[in-house]
Protein backbone atom coordinates (compact mmCIF):
# COMPACT_ATOMS: atom_id res chain seq x y z
CA UNK A 1 0.00 0.00 0.00
CA UNK A 2 1.20 3.49 -0.88
CA UNK A 3 1.82 6.07 1.82
CA UNK A 4 0.31 8.92 -0.17
CA UNK A 5 -3.16 9.89 -1.46
CA UNK A 6 -4.48 9.44 -5.00
CA UNK A 7 -3.35 11.99 -7.61
CA UNK A 8 -6.52 14.10 -7.52
CA UNK A 9 -6.32 14.42 -3.73
CA UNK A 10 -2.62 15.31 -3.86
CA UNK A 11 -3.35 18.06 -6.39
CA UNK A 12 -6.18 19.40 -4.23
CA UNK A 13 -3.84 19.58 -1.22
CA UNK A 14 -1.32 21.50 -3.33
CA UNK A 15 -4.09 23.93 -4.35
CA UNK A 16 -4.92 24.36 -0.65
CA UNK A 17 -1.28 25.27 -0.05
CA UNK A 18 -1.57 28.09 -2.63
CA UNK A 19 -4.87 29.28 -1.13
CA UNK A 20 -3.21 29.59 2.27
CA UNK A 21 -0.12 31.32 0.86
CA UNK A 22 -2.29 33.92 -0.89
CA UNK A 23 -4.02 35.04 2.31
CA UNK A 24 -1.04 34.53 4.61
CA UNK A 25 -2.60 31.84 6.78
CA UNK A 26 -0.26 30.67 9.54
CA UNK A 27 -2.02 27.30 9.51
CA UNK A 28 -0.23 26.55 6.25
CA UNK A 29 2.16 24.62 8.49
CA UNK A 30 -0.63 22.10 9.16
CA UNK A 31 -0.11 20.84 5.61
CA UNK A 32 3.47 19.80 6.49
CA UNK A 33 4.96 17.00 8.55
CA UNK A 34 6.94 18.06 11.62
CA UNK A 35 10.16 16.96 9.90
CA UNK A 36 9.28 18.26 6.42
CA UNK A 37 12.13 19.56 4.30
CA UNK A 38 11.52 22.97 2.71
CA UNK A 39 13.55 24.96 0.17
CA UNK A 40 13.12 28.53 -1.06
CA UNK A 41 15.74 30.47 -3.10
CA UNK A 42 17.87 32.87 -1.05
CA UNK A 43 16.45 31.26 2.14
CA UNK A 44 17.97 27.84 1.60
CA UNK A 45 16.93 24.59 3.22
CA UNK A 46 14.80 24.41 6.31
CA UNK A 47 13.26 21.57 8.26
CA UNK A 48 9.88 21.58 9.93
CA UNK A 49 7.02 24.06 10.09
CA UNK A 50 9.06 26.66 11.97
CA UNK A 51 11.35 27.04 8.94
CA UNK A 52 8.34 27.74 6.72
CA UNK A 53 7.17 30.47 9.08
CA UNK A 54 10.72 31.86 9.27
CA UNK A 55 10.89 32.07 5.47
CA UNK A 56 7.47 33.77 5.31
CA UNK A 57 8.54 36.26 7.99
CA UNK A 58 11.31 37.40 5.65
CA UNK A 59 8.61 38.88 3.42
CA UNK A 60 6.74 40.65 6.26
CA UNK A 61 6.11 44.27 5.43
CA UNK A 62 7.54 43.79 1.93
CA UNK A 63 5.01 41.71 -0.01
CA UNK A 64 1.69 43.52 0.05
CA UNK A 65 -0.20 40.86 -1.90
CA UNK A 66 0.30 37.70 -3.92
CA UNK A 67 -2.15 35.70 -5.99
CA UNK A 68 -1.65 32.23 -7.44
CA UNK A 69 -3.89 31.39 -10.41
CA UNK A 70 -3.76 27.73 -9.37
CA UNK A 71 -6.78 26.60 -11.40
CA UNK A 72 -4.73 27.21 -14.56
CA UNK A 73 -1.48 25.57 -13.49
CA UNK A 74 0.23 22.54 -14.93
CA UNK A 75 0.17 19.72 -12.35
CA UNK A 76 2.14 16.53 -12.90
CA UNK A 77 1.47 13.85 -10.30
CA UNK A 78 3.69 10.78 -10.14
CA UNK A 79 3.84 8.46 -7.16
CA UNK A 80 4.31 10.47 -3.98
CA UNK A 81 5.15 13.67 -5.90
CA UNK A 82 3.39 16.60 -7.54
CA UNK A 83 5.27 19.05 -9.77
CA UNK A 84 3.57 22.38 -10.41
CA UNK A 85 4.37 25.01 -13.00
CA UNK A 86 2.56 28.29 -12.53
CA UNK A 87 2.44 32.04 -12.37
CA UNK A 88 1.73 34.71 -9.79
CA UNK A 89 0.73 38.33 -9.63
CA UNK A 90 1.33 40.57 -6.68
CA UNK A 91 2.52 43.78 -5.16
CA UNK A 92 5.83 44.34 -3.37
CA UNK A 93 7.26 47.59 -2.06
CA UNK A 94 4.56 49.47 -3.93
CA UNK A 95 5.41 47.86 -7.28
CA UNK A 96 3.30 45.32 -9.15
CA UNK A 97 4.50 42.12 -10.79
CA UNK A 98 2.50 39.96 -13.16
CA UNK A 99 3.96 36.86 -14.75
CA UNK A 100 4.00 37.16 -18.51
CA UNK A 101 4.03 40.96 -18.36
CA UNK A 102 6.91 41.59 -15.94
CA UNK A 103 10.11 39.60 -15.30
CA UNK A 104 8.92 38.08 -12.01
CA UNK A 105 6.16 35.64 -11.27
CA UNK A 106 6.92 32.30 -12.95
CA UNK A 107 7.76 29.32 -10.75
CA UNK A 108 7.94 25.57 -10.38
CA UNK A 109 7.36 23.70 -7.12
CA UNK A 110 7.95 20.07 -6.24
CA UNK A 111 5.91 18.54 -3.42
CA UNK A 112 6.51 15.13 -1.89
CA UNK A 113 3.80 13.47 0.17
CA UNK A 114 3.85 11.19 3.17
CA UNK A 115 0.24 10.40 3.96
CA UNK A 116 -1.92 13.47 3.47
CA UNK A 117 0.79 15.99 4.31
CA UNK A 118 3.94 17.33 2.67
CA UNK A 119 7.20 15.62 3.57
CA UNK A 120 9.10 17.94 1.22
CA UNK A 121 8.33 21.15 -0.66
CA UNK A 122 10.92 22.82 -2.87
CA UNK A 123 10.11 26.16 -4.51
CA UNK A 124 12.05 27.16 -7.63
CA UNK A 125 11.74 30.79 -8.73
CA UNK A 126 13.57 34.08 -8.93
CA UNK A 127 12.59 35.92 -5.72
CA UNK A 128 13.36 39.25 -7.43
CA UNK A 129 9.65 39.62 -8.17
CA UNK A 130 9.82 43.29 -9.15
CA UNK A 131 13.09 43.28 -11.10
CA UNK A 132 15.32 45.19 -8.68
CA UNK A 133 18.43 43.10 -9.43
CA UNK A 134 19.37 45.21 -12.43
CA UNK A 135 22.88 43.75 -13.05
CA UNK A 136 21.40 40.29 -13.69
CA UNK A 137 19.29 41.42 -16.67
CA UNK A 138 22.05 40.28 -19.01
CA UNK A 139 19.77 40.29 -22.05
CA UNK A 140 18.05 43.57 -21.18
CA UNK A 141 14.68 44.35 -19.68
CA UNK A 142 12.93 45.02 -22.99
CA UNK A 143 12.00 41.43 -23.76
CA UNK A 144 9.00 40.87 -26.06
CA UNK A 145 7.49 38.47 -23.53
CA UNK A 146 8.14 37.38 -19.96
C-alpha positions as CSV (number, residue, x, y, z in Angstrom):
1,X,0.0,0.0,0.0
2,X,1.2,3.5,-0.9
3,X,1.8,6.1,1.8
4,X,0.3,8.9,-0.2
5,X,-3.2,9.9,-1.5
6,X,-4.5,9.4,-5.0
7,X,-3.3,12.0,-7.6
8,X,-6.5,14.1,-7.5
9,X,-6.3,14.4,-3.7
10,X,-2.6,15.3,-3.9
11,X,-3.3,18.1,-6.4
12,X,-6.2,19.4,-4.2
13,X,-3.8,19.6,-1.2
14,X,-1.3,21.5,-3.3
15,X,-4.1,23.9,-4.3
16,X,-4.9,24.4,-0.7
17,X,-1.3,25.3,-0.1
18,X,-1.6,28.1,-2.6
19,X,-4.9,29.3,-1.1
20,X,-3.2,29.6,2.3
21,X,-0.1,31.3,0.9
22,X,-2.3,33.9,-0.9
23,X,-4.0,35.0,2.3
24,X,-1.0,34.5,4.6
25,X,-2.6,31.8,6.8
26,X,-0.3,30.7,9.5
27,X,-2.0,27.3,9.5
28,X,-0.2,26.6,6.2
29,X,2.2,24.6,8.5
30,X,-0.6,22.1,9.2
31,X,-0.1,20.8,5.6
32,X,3.5,19.8,6.5
33,X,5.0,17.0,8.6
34,X,6.9,18.1,11.6
35,X,10.2,17.0,9.9
36,X,9.3,18.3,6.4
37,X,12.1,19.6,4.3
38,X,11.5,23.0,2.7
39,X,13.6,25.0,0.2
40,X,13.1,28.5,-1.1
41,X,15.7,30.5,-3.1
42,X,17.9,32.9,-1.0
43,X,16.4,31.3,2.1
44,X,18.0,27.8,1.6
45,X,16.9,24.6,3.2
46,X,14.8,24.4,6.3
47,X,13.3,21.6,8.3
48,X,9.9,21.6,9.9
49,X,7.0,24.1,10.1
50,X,9.1,26.7,12.0
51,X,11.3,27.0,8.9
52,X,8.3,27.7,6.7
53,X,7.2,30.5,9.1
54,X,10.7,31.9,9.3
55,X,10.9,32.1,5.5
56,X,7.5,33.8,5.3
57,X,8.5,36.3,8.0
58,X,11.3,37.4,5.7
59,X,8.6,38.9,3.4
60,X,6.7,40.6,6.3
61,X,6.1,44.3,5.4
62,X,7.5,43.8,1.9
63,X,5.0,41.7,0.0
64,X,1.7,43.5,0.1
65,X,-0.2,40.9,-1.9
66,X,0.3,37.7,-3.9
67,X,-2.1,35.7,-6.0
68,X,-1.7,32.2,-7.4
69,X,-3.9,31.4,-10.4
70,X,-3.8,27.7,-9.4
71,X,-6.8,26.6,-11.4
72,X,-4.7,27.2,-14.6
73,X,-1.5,25.6,-13.5
74,X,0.2,22.5,-14.9
75,X,0.2,19.7,-12.4
76,X,2.1,16.5,-12.9
77,X,1.5,13.9,-10.3
78,X,3.7,10.8,-10.1
79,X,3.8,8.5,-7.2
80,X,4.3,10.5,-4.0
81,X,5.2,13.7,-5.9
82,X,3.4,16.6,-7.5
83,X,5.3,19.0,-9.8
84,X,3.6,22.4,-10.4
85,X,4.4,25.0,-13.0
86,X,2.6,28.3,-12.5
87,X,2.4,32.0,-12.4
88,X,1.7,34.7,-9.8
89,X,0.7,38.3,-9.6
90,X,1.3,40.6,-6.7
91,X,2.5,43.8,-5.2
92,X,5.8,44.3,-3.4
93,X,7.3,47.6,-2.1
94,X,4.6,49.5,-3.9
95,X,5.4,47.9,-7.3
96,X,3.3,45.3,-9.2
97,X,4.5,42.1,-10.8
98,X,2.5,40.0,-13.2
99,X,4.0,36.9,-14.7
100,X,4.0,37.2,-18.5
101,X,4.0,41.0,-18.4
102,X,6.9,41.6,-15.9
103,X,10.1,39.6,-15.3
104,X,8.9,38.1,-12.0
105,X,6.2,35.6,-11.3
106,X,6.9,32.3,-12.9
107,X,7.8,29.3,-10.8
108,X,7.9,25.6,-10.4
109,X,7.4,23.7,-7.1
110,X,8.0,20.1,-6.2
111,X,5.9,18.5,-3.4
112,X,6.5,15.1,-1.9
113,X,3.8,13.5,0.2
114,X,3.8,11.2,3.2
115,X,0.2,10.4,4.0
116,X,-1.9,13.5,3.5
117,X,0.8,16.0,4.3
118,X,3.9,17.3,2.7
119,X,7.2,15.6,3.6
120,X,9.1,17.9,1.2
121,X,8.3,21.2,-0.7
122,X,10.9,22.8,-2.9
123,X,10.1,26.2,-4.5
124,X,12.1,27.2,-7.6
125,X,11.7,30.8,-8.7
126,X,13.6,34.1,-8.9
127,X,12.6,35.9,-5.7
128,X,13.4,39.2,-7.4
129,X,9.7,39.6,-8.2
130,X,9.8,43.3,-9.2
131,X,13.1,43.3,-11.1
132,X,15.3,45.2,-8.7
133,X,18.4,43.1,-9.4
134,X,19.4,45.2,-12.4
135,X,22.9,43.8,-13.0
136,X,21.4,40.3,-13.7
137,X,19.3,41.4,-16.7
138,X,22.0,40.3,-19.0
139,X,19.8,40.3,-22.1
140,X,18.1,43.6,-21.2
141,X,14.7,44.4,-19.7
142,X,12.9,45.0,-23.0
143,X,12.0,41.4,-23.8
144,X,9.0,40.9,-26.1
145,X,7.5,38.5,-23.5
146,X,8.1,37.4,-20.0
